[in-house]
Amino acid sequence: MRGDARRPLAPATPEHRDGAPFLPYARQTIEADDIAAVAKALGGESITTGPEVDAFEDALAGAVGARHAVVVSNGTAALHAACFAAGVGPGDEVVVPAVTFLATASCALHLGAEPVFADVDPDTGRVTAEAVAARCSRTTRAVLPVHLAGVPVELGEIHAAAQRAGARVVEDAAHALGARMPAGAVGCCAESELAIFSFHAIKHITTGEGGAITTNDPEIARRLRLFRNHGMEREADRLETPSPGPWYYEQQCLGHNLRMTSFQAALGLSQLTKLERFVARRRALAARYDAALAEIAPVAPVVPAGMADSCAYHLYPVLIPFDELGIPRGRVMEALRRRGIGTQVHYIPLPMQPEYRRRGWRIEDFPGATRYYERTLSLPMFPSMDDAEVDRVVDSLTSVLREGR
Ligand SMILES: *Cc1c(COP(=O)(O)O)cnc(C)c1O
């Protein structure tokens, strides 16, 4: 192995005009010791469901301050398992923010339930407690707030609204590993029943594909583990009929194969030791962006400076009034791309998707989501970015907006 375990292994990226490598909006940080950990696990006895999986679960639970962590094959699977464990089933409603990734709502449909969209704040894109409360009813089984970009939602108020409706809160914390709330780290479940994380390549830590659910409730943890492995139970004291022998197992519910491999868990364990360093670097990059962008009049960071210490900055979204400036967002994105800079939009509001339009949803009923979506653009943000790259993004954005006018 190479000497400096912390040296990021730069993936080969196409060179751009001025010889600078293309800067994507997000990228994984894989270091030499991560690769060594994976190689070691691949040489182990069980390359799936091995001791690395238990170790990763223990470390993750410890890192966020929850009693249980259950790792699964990806964040989408984590949402599916979490909703199952929360009791979501046919005929139920699940409250989901109008602005989030597709997976937050799909899990309800997969369980025969209906997602019910709640509007978001036009300036932060986060779902508000008022919007959640307005959507909760007797048929609501779960509420899935999203800590968009890594800024925690007002979880206490959302939890209170859910409890009044007899519903459980499943935090979609895919953007928020390393973020903090007054009640503790995101994922500690002090003000929710469950939280889910994603370890997709561009999330805070990665296992390639991977996900996890945290909870403090042992019965919920048991249901998560059943769902992850075909609904199969082998523990003698949990069987519904007495065991006739050591081969015996029962299918106690309908589940899936959502298991994680041992080498992915080994990667996750290695990455988790770097979480604080990664998040600190994201915050430092955000501070540099904040300062530089204060000079560009029509560009405002989505994350208020006052929240910088609690935010995990999965993304660095800014608001630009493209309509008022008369510059289409697509043109800005293309001009930045020509300068070797990748950007993205998070997210197209779910009520705009054909799947939900067919189910009767109309974007006109979501003024907050509409206003946020019109103006948002995510700029490059990942731990191996350097300060000069932040400056390059801000300089390019300044020129592109100036030339566009
Ligand atoms: C990434 C993400 C997911 C899904 O995670 P995968 O690991 O990609 O399946 C769910 N919700 C949000 C908000 C995400 O960003």
The ligand as an SDF file (V2000), in Angstrom:
LIG
                    3D

 15 15  0  0  0  0  0  0  0  0999 V2000
  -29.6800    9.1400   -1.8710 C   0  0  0  0  0  0  0  0  0  0  0  0
  -31.0400    9.3500   -1.3490 C   0  0  0  0  0  0  0  0  0  0  0  0
  -31.9470    8.2940   -1.1310 C   0  0  0  0  0  0  0  0  0  0  0  0
  -31.7360    6.9030   -1.6310 C   0  0  0  0  0  0  0  0  0  0  0  0
  -30.5440    6.3290   -1.3380 O   0  0  0  0  0  0  0  0  0  0  0  0
  -29.8950    5.2340   -2.3180 P   0  0  0  0  0  0  0  0  0  0  0  0
  -28.7880    4.6920   -1.4900 O   0  0  0  0  0  0  0  0  0  0  0  0
  -29.4220    5.9580   -3.5340 O   0  0  0  0  0  0  0  0  0  0  0  0
  -30.9230    4.2240   -2.6320 O   0  0  0  0  0  0  0  0  0  0  0  0
  -33.1430    8.5890   -0.4960 C   0  0  0  0  0  0  0  0  0  0  0  0
  -33.4660    9.8230   -0.1300 N   0  0  0  0  0  0  0  0  0  0  0  0
  -32.6470   10.8710   -0.3740 C   0  0  0  0  0  0  0  0  0  0  0  0
  -33.0730   12.2310    0.0710 C   0  0  0  0  0  0  0  0  0  0  0  0
  -31.4230   10.6650   -1.0100 C   0  0  0  0  0  0  0  0  0  0  0  0
  -30.6280   11.7010   -1.2800 O   0  0  0  0  0  0  0  0  0  0  0  0
  1  2  1  0
  2  3  1  0
  2 14  2  0
  3  4  1  0
  3 10  2  0
  4  5  1  0
  5  6  1  0
  6  7  2  0
  6  8  1  0
  6  9  1  0
 10 11  1  0
 11 12  2  0
 12 13  1  0
 12 14  1  0
 14 15  1  0
M  END
$$$$
